[in-house]
Amino acid sequence: MKRETLNFNNAISIVEAFRLVLTNGTRKTYYFQGEPGIGKSTLHKMLVEHFGDAYDAVYLDWSTIDYGELGMRAPNRDTNELDIYISSLIKPKSDKPKLIMIDEFDKGDKMLQKLGARLTLDKVWMDYVLPPESIVFATGNLATDGVGNALLAHASNRVTTINIRKPTVDEWLAWATNAGLSAELRAFVKMTPSVMASYLDGITPQDNEHVFFPVHRTKQFCSPRSLANCNPDIVSRDKLGHSLTMAALAGTIGVPSAKQLAAVLALRDEVVMAEDVFKDPDGVRVPDKQAALLMTLFNAVDVIKTQDELSKFMRFMNRTKSEELQSVFFTMVMGNNRTSGIASKNAEIAKWLQAGNYTLLT
């Protein structure tokens, strides 16, 4: 029997971090480290959506907040003693359990780290004990990113430190589809997978001009966050005009990436609208360029509502003769919160799967 090899240095995904906090977050504090812009803060939003009103959501930016803003001692004239007053940021008047995210954990000053030691280990801030089932977790940058400060040893020893990796292209596309980002932006990311590469994989600035490199201190680069920030300028480009749109994109993801994205945006006239596919799935033209076909695909995922529309688009996709693009479409409709229900019961998709067409893309 082959023995499984464990790699304790593997970084985890945002979804896996979410599962860790849900499972053990009431009993310990996790500290998730990752490159800039990969969506670490999204973890708090995911947890807030999961718990709803059952928890008080608390966001603490350790890089900007002062410990005096979270609590301080003040004279009590009746007792001639100093009492501790807890900040409303912690929401001490509410009996609900707290969901506290400490962002930029590595950038807190030394006094804040010392005072926060009990918060991360015992879920106590000064003399205020968090309600039962409260959750505290932290996020920050990797030491190799060169953008943060070091944690004190005793602060680091009170948390479980785990690295979070960038999302894969397909993970980001699934998120972007559910978030309603434009088909053009999603097509660009699918066609340019290097925008999701990491300097941790050993690439160099000569290999990849899109992403963050600590040694270059690049201010504009592609990250899951900055790519999403391109969307308002993409959808408003008719109002902004070409020059202003390009300036905005370059200021968000850098000039090299903006130039490649501009080439995708220029293919708008070659995209086939989903409504045209629904009318004539067997006769409507199939775009020649992959970028235009990807935009056609993503547009369809956004508008498909019925089994009939999905079946017709599957017939159109079969005409592309591209197993890769068909797999992308399958992944998107199954990963989309709106379409997954009908896709799981669609006869054309079932037929396509039975033929062994699906290739798991990486």
C-alpha positions as a Markdown table, in Angstrom:
| # | Residue | x | y | z |
|---|---|---|---|---|
| 1 | Met | 0.0 | 0.0 | 0.0 |
| 2 | Lys | 1.4 | 3.4 | -1.0 |
| 3 | Arg | 1.9 | 5.6 | 2.0 |
| 4 | Glu | 0.4 | 9.1 | 1.8 |
| 5 | Thr | 2.9 | 12.0 | 2.0 |
| 6 | Leu | 1.8 | 14.9 | 4.1 |
| 7 | Asn | 3.0 | 18.4 | 3.3 |
| 8 | Phe | 2.6 | 20.7 | 6.3 |
| 9 | Asn | 3.6 | 23.7 | 4.3 |
| 10 | Asn | 0.7 | 23.6 | 1.9 |
| 11 | Ala | -1.3 | 26.8 | 1.7 |
| 12 | Ile | -5.1 | 26.5 | 2.0 |
| 13 | Ser | -8.0 | 28.2 | 0.1 |
| 14 | Ile | -10.3 | 30.8 | 1.4 |
| 15 | Val | -13.1 | 28.1 | 1.5 |
| 16 | Glu | -10.9 | 25.9 | 3.6 |
| 17 | Ala | -10.1 | 28.8 | 6.0 |
| 18 | Phe | -13.9 | 29.4 | 6.3 |
| 19 | Arg | -14.4 | 25.7 | 7.3 |
| 20 | Leu | -11.6 | 25.9 | 9.9 |
| 21 | Val | -13.2 | 28.9 | 11.6 |
| 22 | Leu | -16.6 | 27.4 | 11.5 |
| 23 | Thr | -15.4 | 24.1 | 13.0 |
| 24 | Asn | -13.0 | 25.4 | 15.7 |
| 25 | Gly | -13.3 | 29.2 | 15.7 |
| 26 | Thr | -15.0 | 29.2 | 19.1 |
| 27 | Arg | -12.2 | 27.3 | 20.7 |
| 28 | Lys | -9.1 | 28.9 | 19.2 |
| 29 | Thr | -7.8 | 31.8 | 17.1 |
| 30 | Tyr | -6.6 | 31.2 | 13.6 |
| 31 | Tyr | -4.2 | 33.7 | 11.9 |
| 32 | Phe | -4.4 | 33.5 | 8.1 |
| 33 | Gln | -1.5 | 34.9 | 6.1 |
| 34 | Gly | -1.4 | 35.6 | 2.4 |
| 35 | Glu | -0.2 | 37.9 | -0.4 |
| 36 | Pro | -1.8 | 41.3 | -0.9 |
| 37 | Gly | -5.2 | 41.4 | -2.5 |
| 38 | Ile | -6.1 | 37.7 | -2.5 |
| 39 | Gly | -9.3 | 38.1 | -0.6 |
| 40 | Lys | -8.3 | 37.4 | 3.0 |
| 41 | Ser | -10.8 | 40.0 | 4.3 |
| 42 | Thr | -13.6 | 38.3 | 2.3 |
| 43 | Leu | -13.5 | 35.6 | 5.0 |
| 44 | His | -15.2 | 38.0 | 7.4 |
| 45 | Lys | -17.9 | 38.7 | 4.9 |
| 46 | Met | -18.5 | 35.0 | 4.3 |
| 47 | Leu | -18.8 | 34.3 | 8.0 |
| 48 | Val | -21.2 | 37.3 | 8.5 |
| 49 | Glu | -23.4 | 36.0 | 5.7 |
| 50 | His | -23.3 | 32.5 | 7.3 |
| 51 | Phe | -24.2 | 33.6 | 10.8 |
| 52 | Gly | -26.6 | 36.4 | 10.0 |
| 53 | Asp | -27.9 | 38.2 | 13.0 |
| 54 | Ala | -26.8 | 35.5 | 15.4 |
| 55 | Tyr | -23.4 | 37.2 | 15.9 |
| 56 | Asp | -22.2 | 40.8 | 16.4 |
| 57 | Ala | -19.8 | 41.4 | 13.5 |
| 58 | Val | -16.7 | 43.3 | 14.6 |
| 59 | Tyr | -13.9 | 44.4 | 12.3 |
| 60 | Leu | -10.6 | 45.7 | 13.9 |
| 61 | Asp | -7.8 | 47.1 | 11.7 |
| 62 | Trp | -4.7 | 46.5 | 13.8 |
| 63 | Ser | -2.6 | 48.8 | 11.6 |
| 64 | Thr | -4.6 | 51.9 | 12.3 |
| 65 | Ile | -6.4 | 51.5 | 15.6 |
| 66 | Asp | -4.9 | 52.5 | 18.9 |
| 67 | Tyr | -5.5 | 50.4 | 22.0 |
| 68 | Gly | -7.1 | 53.5 | 23.7 |
| 69 | Glu | -9.9 | 53.3 | 21.1 |
| 70 | Leu | -10.8 | 49.8 | 22.3 |
| 71 | Gly | -10.8 | 50.5 | 26.0 |
| 72 | Met | -9.2 | 52.7 | 28.7 |
| 73 | Arg | -9.2 | 53.3 | 32.4 |
| 74 | Ala | -11.0 | 56.3 | 33.8 |
| 75 | Pro | -11.6 | 57.5 | 37.4 |
| 76 | Asn | -14.7 | 56.4 | 39.2 |
| 77 | Arg | -15.4 | 59.2 | 41.7 |
| 78 | Asp | -17.8 | 57.1 | 43.8 |
| 79 | Thr | -15.2 | 54.4 | 44.5 |
| 80 | Asn | -12.0 | 56.4 | 44.0 |
| 81 | Glu | -10.8 | 53.6 | 41.7 |
| 82 | Leu | -9.9 | 53.4 | 38.0 |
| 83 | Asp | -12.6 | 51.5 | 36.1 |
| 84 | Ile | -12.1 | 50.0 | 32.6 |
| 85 | Tyr | -14.4 | 51.3 | 29.9 |
| 86 | Ile | -14.8 | 49.0 | 26.9 |
| 87 | Ser | -15.2 | 50.6 | 23.4 |
| 88 | Ser | -18.5 | 50.4 | 21.6 |
| 89 | Leu | -16.4 | 48.9 | 18.7 |
| 90 | Ile | -16.5 | 45.6 | 20.7 |
| 91 | Lys | -20.2 | 45.9 | 21.3 |
| 92 | Pro | -20.1 | 45.0 | 25.0 |
| 93 | Lys | -23.7 | 46.0 | 25.7 |
| 94 | Ser | -25.0 | 43.2 | 23.4 |
| 95 | Asp | -25.2 | 39.6 | 24.8 |
| 96 | Lys | -24.7 | 38.1 | 21.3 |
| 97 | Pro | -21.5 | 36.2 | 20.6 |
| 98 | Lys | -18.9 | 38.3 | 18.8 |
| 99 | Leu | -17.4 | 37.6 | 15.4 |
| 100 | Ile | -14.2 | 39.5 | 15.6 |
| 101 | Met | -11.8 | 39.8 | 12.7 |
| 102 | Ile | -8.4 | 41.4 | 13.4 |
| 103 | Asp | -7.1 | 42.6 | 10.1 |
| 104 | Glu | -3.4 | 43.5 | 9.4 |
| 105 | Phe | -2.5 | 41.4 | 12.5 |
| 106 | Asp | 1.2 | 41.7 | 11.7 |
| 107 | Lys | 1.1 | 45.5 | 11.6 |
| 108 | Gly | -0.2 | 46.2 | 15.2 |
| 109 | Asp | 2.2 | 48.1 | 17.4 |
| 110 | Lys | 3.8 | 46.2 | 20.3 |
| 111 | Met | 1.5 | 47.5 | 23.0 |
| 112 | Leu | -1.5 | 46.5 | 21.0 |
| 113 | Gln | -0.1 | 43.1 | 20.4 |
| 114 | Lys | 0.5 | 42.7 | 24.2 |
| 115 | Leu | -3.0 | 43.8 | 25.1 |
| 116 | Gly | -4.5 | 41.7 | 22.4 |
| 117 | Ala | -2.8 | 38.5 | 23.6 |
| 118 | Arg | -5.7 | 37.7 | 25.9 |
| 119 | Leu | -8.2 | 38.5 | 23.2 |
| 120 | Thr | -6.7 | 35.9 | 20.8 |
| 121 | Leu | -6.1 | 33.2 | 23.5 |
| 122 | Asp | -8.8 | 33.6 | 26.1 |
| 123 | Lys | -11.3 | 35.8 | 24.2 |
| 124 | Val | -11.0 | 38.5 | 26.9 |
| 125 | Trp | -10.3 | 42.2 | 26.1 |
| 126 | Met | -9.0 | 44.0 | 29.2 |
| 127 | Asp | -11.6 | 42.8 | 31.8 |
| 128 | Tyr | -14.4 | 42.2 | 29.3 |
| 129 | Val | -15.1 | 38.5 | 28.7 |
| 130 | Leu | -16.6 | 37.8 | 25.3 |
| 131 | Pro | -19.9 | 36.0 | 25.3 |
| 132 | Pro | -19.9 | 32.2 | 24.9 |
| 133 | Glu | -19.4 | 30.9 | 21.3 |
| 134 | Ser | -17.6 | 34.1 | 20.3 |
| 135 | Ile | -15.1 | 33.8 | 17.4 |
| 136 | Val | -11.8 | 35.7 | 17.0 |
| 137 | Phe | -9.6 | 35.3 | 13.9 |
| 138 | Ala | -6.9 | 37.3 | 12.3 |
| 139 | Thr | -5.5 | 38.0 | 8.9 |
| 140 | Gly | -2.2 | 39.5 | 7.6 |
| 141 | Asn | 0.5 | 39.5 | 5.0 |
| 142 | Leu | 3.3 | 37.0 | 4.6 |
| 143 | Ala | 6.7 | 38.0 | 6.0 |
| 144 | Thr | 8.1 | 37.6 | 2.5 |
| 145 | Asp | 5.7 | 40.2 | 1.1 |
| 146 | Gly | 7.8 | 42.9 | 2.8 |
| 147 | Val | 4.7 | 45.0 | 3.7 |
| 148 | Gly | 4.2 | 44.3 | 7.4 |
| 149 | Asn | 5.9 | 44.1 | 10.8 |
| 150 | Ala | 6.9 | 41.1 | 12.7 |
| 151 | Leu | 4.7 | 39.5 | 15.4 |
| 152 | Leu | 6.0 | 39.3 | 18.9 |
| 153 | Ala | 6.8 | 35.7 | 19.8 |
| 154 | His | 4.3 | 35.5 | 22.6 |
| 155 | Ala | 1.5 | 36.9 | 20.3 |
| 156 | Ser | 2.4 | 34.4 | 17.6 |
| 157 | Asn | 2.4 | 31.5 | 20.0 |
| 158 | Arg | -1.2 | 32.2 | 21.0 |
| 159 | Val | -2.6 | 31.7 | 17.5 |
| 160 | Thr | -2.5 | 29.0 | 14.8 |
| 161 | Thr | -0.8 | 30.5 | 11.8 |
| 162 | Ile | -1.8 | 29.2 | 8.3 |
| 163 | Asn | -1.0 | 30.5 | 4.9 |
| 164 | Ile | -3.8 | 31.2 | 2.4 |
| 165 | Arg | -3.1 | 30.8 | -1.3 |
| 166 | Lys | -4.4 | 32.8 | -4.2 |
| 167 | Pro | -7.6 | 31.4 | -5.8 |
| 168 | Thr | -7.2 | 29.4 | -8.9 |
| 169 | Val | -8.5 | 30.9 | -12.1 |
| 170 | Asp | -11.6 | 28.7 | -12.0 |
| 171 | Glu | -12.2 | 29.5 | -8.3 |
| 172 | Trp | -12.0 | 33.2 | -9.0 |
| 173 | Leu | -14.3 | 32.8 | -12.0 |
| 174 | Ala | -16.9 | 31.0 | -10.0 |
| 175 | Trp | -16.8 | 33.8 | -7.4 |
| 176 | Ala | -16.8 | 36.5 | -10.1 |
| 177 | Thr | -19.8 | 35.0 | -11.8 |
| 178 | Asn | -21.8 | 34.9 | -8.5 |
| 179 | Ala | -20.6 | 38.5 | -7.8 |
| 180 | Gly | -22.0 | 39.7 | -11.1 |
| 181 | Leu | -18.7 | 40.8 | -12.6 |
| 182 | Ser | -18.6 | 41.5 | -16.4 |
| 183 | Ala | -18.2 | 38.8 | -19.0 |
| 184 | Glu | -15.3 | 40.7 | -20.5 |
| 185 | Leu | -13.3 | 40.7 | -17.3 |
| 186 | Arg | -14.0 | 37.0 | -16.7 |
| 187 | Ala | -12.9 | 36.2 | -20.3 |
| 188 | Phe | -9.6 | 38.2 | -19.8 |
| 189 | Val | -8.8 | 36.2 | -16.6 |
| 190 | Lys | -9.6 | 32.9 | -18.2 |
| 191 | Met | -7.4 | 33.7 | -21.2 |
| 192 | Thr | -4.6 | 35.2 | -19.1 |
| 193 | Pro | -4.1 | 32.7 | -16.2 |
| 194 | Ser | -0.8 | 34.3 | -15.4 |
| 195 | Val | -2.7 | 37.1 | -13.6 |
| 196 | Met | -3.4 | 34.6 | -10.8 |
| 197 | Ala | 0.2 | 33.4 | -10.6 |
| 198 | Ser | 2.2 | 33.9 | -7.4 |
| 199 | Tyr | 5.8 | 35.0 | -6.8 |
| 200 | Leu | 5.9 | 32.1 | -4.3 |
| 201 | Asp | 5.9 | 29.7 | -7.2 |
| 202 | Gly | 9.4 | 30.8 | -8.2 |
| 203 | Ile | 8.4 | 33.0 | -11.2 |
| 204 | Thr | 10.3 | 36.2 | -11.9 |
| 205 | Pro | 9.3 | 39.7 | -13.1 |
| 206 | Gln | 10.7 | 38.7 | -16.5 |
| 207 | Asp | 8.4 | 35.7 | -16.6 |
| 208 | Asn | 5.3 | 37.5 | -15.5 |
| 209 | Glu | 4.6 | 41.3 | -15.7 |
| 210 | His | 1.1 | 41.1 | -14.2 |
| 211 | Val | 1.5 | 40.1 | -10.5 |
| 212 | Phe | 3.0 | 41.3 | -7.2 |
| 213 | Phe | 6.7 | 40.9 | -6.6 |
| 214 | Pro | 8.1 | 42.1 | -3.2 |
| 215 | Val | 11.5 | 43.1 | -4.6 |
| 216 | His | 9.9 | 45.4 | -7.2 |
| 217 | Arg | 7.5 | 47.1 | -4.9 |
| 218 | Thr | 5.0 | 47.4 | -7.7 |
| 219 | Lys | 2.1 | 49.6 | -6.7 |
| 220 | Gln | -0.3 | 48.5 | -9.5 |
| 221 | Phe | -0.6 | 44.8 | -10.2 |
| 222 | Cys | -3.1 | 42.1 | -10.8 |
| 223 | Ser | -4.6 | 40.4 | -7.7 |
| 224 | Pro | -8.1 | 39.0 | -7.2 |
| 225 | Arg | -9.0 | 42.3 | -5.5 |
| 226 | Ser | -7.6 | 44.7 | -8.1 |
| 227 | Leu | -9.0 | 42.6 | -11.0 |
| 228 | Ala | -12.5 | 42.9 | -9.4 |
| 229 | Asn | -11.9 | 46.7 | -9.0 |
| 230 | Cys | -11.6 | 47.0 | -12.8 |
| 231 | Asn | -15.2 | 46.1 | -13.2 |
| 232 | Pro | -16.8 | 49.5 | -12.7 |
| 233 | Asp | -14.6 | 51.1 | -15.4 |
| 234 | Ile | -15.3 | 48.2 | -17.8 |
| 235 | Val | -19.0 | 48.4 | -17.5 |
| 236 | Ser | -18.9 | 52.2 | -17.7 |
| 237 | Arg | -16.5 | 52.5 | -20.6 |
| 238 | Asp | -19.1 | 53.8 | -23.1 |
| 239 | Lys | -19.6 | 56.8 | -20.8 |
| 240 | Leu | -15.9 | 57.2 | -19.9 |
| 241 | Gly | -14.5 | 56.8 | -23.4 |
| 242 | His | -11.5 | 54.8 | -24.5 |
| 243 | Ser | -8.7 | 57.0 | -23.1 |
| 244 | Leu | -10.2 | 57.5 | -19.7 |
| 245 | Thr | -11.1 | 53.8 | -19.4 |
| 246 | Met | -7.5 | 52.8 | -20.2 |
| 247 | Ala | -6.1 | 55.3 | -17.7 |
| 248 | Ala | -8.4 | 53.9 | -15.0 |
| 249 | Leu | -7.5 | 50.3 | -15.8 |
| 250 | Ala | -3.8 | 51.0 | -15.9 |
| 251 | Gly | -4.1 | 52.7 | -12.5 |
| 252 | Thr | -5.7 | 49.6 | -11.1 |
| 253 | Ile | -3.8 | 46.6 | -12.5 |
| 254 | Gly | -0.8 | 48.3 | -14.3 |
| 255 | Val | -0.1 | 49.2 | -17.9 |
| 256 | Pro | 0.9 | 45.7 | -19.2 |
| 257 | Ser | -2.2 | 44.1 | -17.9 |
| 258 | Ala | -4.4 | 47.0 | -19.0 |
| 259 | Lys | -3.1 | 46.6 | -22.5 |
| 260 | Gln | -4.1 | 43.0 | -22.7 |
| 261 | Leu | -7.5 | 43.6 | -21.1 |
| 262 | Ala | -8.1 | 46.3 | -23.7 |
| 263 | Ala | -7.6 | 43.8 | -26.5 |
| 264 | Val | -10.3 | 41.7 | -25.0 |
| 265 | Leu | -12.7 | 44.7 | -24.6 |
| 266 | Ala | -12.2 | 45.5 | -28.3 |
| 267 | Leu | -13.9 | 42.2 | -29.3 |
| 268 | Arg | -17.4 | 43.3 | -28.2 |
| 269 | Asp | -18.8 | 43.2 | -31.8 |
| 270 | Glu | -17.7 | 39.6 | -32.2 |
| 271 | Val | -19.7 | 38.4 | -29.2 |
| 272 | Val | -22.9 | 36.4 | -29.9 |
| 273 | Met | -25.7 | 37.4 | -27.5 |
| 274 | Ala | -27.3 | 34.6 | -25.6 |
| 275 | Glu | -30.7 | 35.7 | -26.9 |
| 276 | Asp | -29.5 | 34.9 | -30.5 |
| 277 | Val | -28.3 | 31.5 | -29.4 |
| 278 | Phe | -31.7 | 30.7 | -27.8 |
| 279 | Lys | -33.4 | 31.6 | -31.1 |
| 280 | Asp | -31.2 | 29.5 | -33.4 |
| 281 | Pro | -28.7 | 27.3 | -31.4 |
| 282 | Asp | -27.9 | 25.2 | -34.5 |
| 283 | Gly | -27.5 | 28.0 | -37.0 |
| 284 | Val | -26.2 | 31.1 | -35.2 |
| 285 | Arg | -22.5 | 31.9 | -35.9 |
| 286 | Val | -19.8 | 30.6 | -33.6 |
| 287 | Pro | -17.2 | 33.3 | -32.8 |
| 288 | Asp | -13.8 | 32.6 | -34.3 |
| 289 | Lys | -11.7 | 34.1 | -31.5 |
| 290 | Gln | -11.5 | 32.4 | -28.2 |
| 291 | Ala | -11.9 | 35.6 | -26.2 |
| 292 | Ala | -15.2 | 36.4 | -28.0 |
| 293 | Leu | -16.4 | 32.9 | -27.4 |
| 294 | Leu | -15.6 | 33.1 | -23.7 |
| 295 | Met | -17.5 | 36.4 | -23.4 |
| 296 | Thr | -20.4 | 34.7 | -25.2 |
| 297 | Leu | -20.3 | 31.9 | -22.7 |
| 298 | Phe | -20.1 | 34.1 | -19.6 |
| 299 | Asn | -22.9 | 36.3 | -20.9 |
| 300 | Ala | -25.1 | 33.2 | -21.2 |
| 301 | Val | -24.3 | 32.0 | -17.7 |
| 302 | Asp | -25.6 | 35.4 | -16.5 |
| 303 | Val | -28.9 | 35.3 | -18.3 |
| 304 | Ile | -30.0 | 31.6 | -18.6 |
| 305 | Lys | -33.2 | 31.1 | -16.6 |
| 306 | Thr | -34.9 | 28.0 | -17.9 |
| 307 | Gln | -34.1 | 24.4 | -18.9 |
| 308 | Asp | -35.0 | 25.2 | -22.5 |
| 309 | Glu | -32.5 | 28.0 | -22.6 |
| 310 | Leu | -29.8 | 25.9 | -21.0 |
| 311 | Ser | -30.4 | 23.0 | -23.4 |
| 312 | Lys | -30.2 | 25.3 | -26.4 |
| 313 | Phe | -27.0 | 26.8 | -25.2 |
| 314 | Met | -25.6 | 23.4 | -24.7 |
| 315 | Arg | -26.4 | 22.5 | -28.3 |
| 316 | Phe | -24.5 | 25.7 | -29.3 |
| 317 | Met | -21.5 | 24.8 | -27.1 |
| 318 | Asn | -21.3 | 21.4 | -28.7 |
| 319 | Arg | -20.8 | 23.1 | -32.0 |
| 320 | Thr | -17.6 | 24.8 | -30.7 |
| 321 | Lys | -15.8 | 21.4 | -30.8 |
| 322 | Ser | -13.7 | 22.5 | -27.8 |
| 323 | Glu | -13.9 | 20.2 | -24.8 |
| 324 | Glu | -12.0 | 22.8 | -22.7 |
| 325 | Leu | -14.6 | 25.6 | -23.4 |
| 326 | Gln | -17.4 | 23.1 | -22.8 |
| 327 | Ser | -15.9 | 22.2 | -19.5 |
| 328 | Val | -15.6 | 25.9 | -18.6 |
| 329 | Phe | -19.3 | 26.4 | -19.3 |
| 330 | Phe | -20.2 | 23.3 | -17.3 |
| 331 | Thr | -18.1 | 24.5 | -14.3 |
| 332 | Met | -19.7 | 28.0 | -14.4 |
| 333 | Val | -23.3 | 26.9 | -14.6 |
| 334 | Met | -22.7 | 24.3 | -11.8 |
| 335 | Gly | -20.9 | 26.8 | -9.6 |
| 336 | Asn | -23.4 | 29.6 | -10.1 |
| 337 | Asn | -25.9 | 30.0 | -7.3 |
| 338 | Arg | -28.6 | 30.9 | -9.8 |
| 339 | Thr | -28.1 | 28.2 | -12.4 |
| 340 | Ser | -26.8 | 25.2 | -10.5 |
| 341 | Gly | -30.3 | 23.9 | -9.7 |
| 342 | Ile | -31.4 | 23.7 | -13.3 |
| 343 | Ala | -28.0 | 22.6 | -14.5 |
| 344 | Ser | -28.0 | 19.6 | -12.2 |
| 345 | Lys | -31.3 | 18.4 | -13.8 |
| 346 | Asn | -30.6 | 19.3 | -17.5 |
| 347 | Ala | -30.9 | 16.5 | -20.0 |
| 348 | Glu | -28.4 | 17.9 | -22.4 |
| 349 | Ile | -25.8 | 18.3 | -19.7 |
| 350 | Ala | -26.4 | 14.8 | -18.5 |
| 351 | Lys | -26.0 | 13.5 | -22.1 |
| 352 | Trp | -22.7 | 15.5 | -22.4 |
| 353 | Leu | -21.4 | 14.1 | -19.1 |
| 354 | Gln | -22.3 | 10.5 | -20.0 |
| 355 | Ala | -20.2 | 10.9 | -23.2 |
| 356 | Gly | -17.2 | 11.5 | -20.9 |
| 357 | Asn | -16.6 | 15.0 | -22.2 |
| 358 | Tyr | -15.9 | 16.8 | -18.9 |
| 359 | Thr | -12.3 | 17.6 | -18.2 |
| 360 | Leu | -11.5 | 19.0 | -14.8 |
| 361 | Leu | -9.5 | 22.2 | -15.5 |
| 362 | Thr | -6.7 | 23.6 | -13.3 |
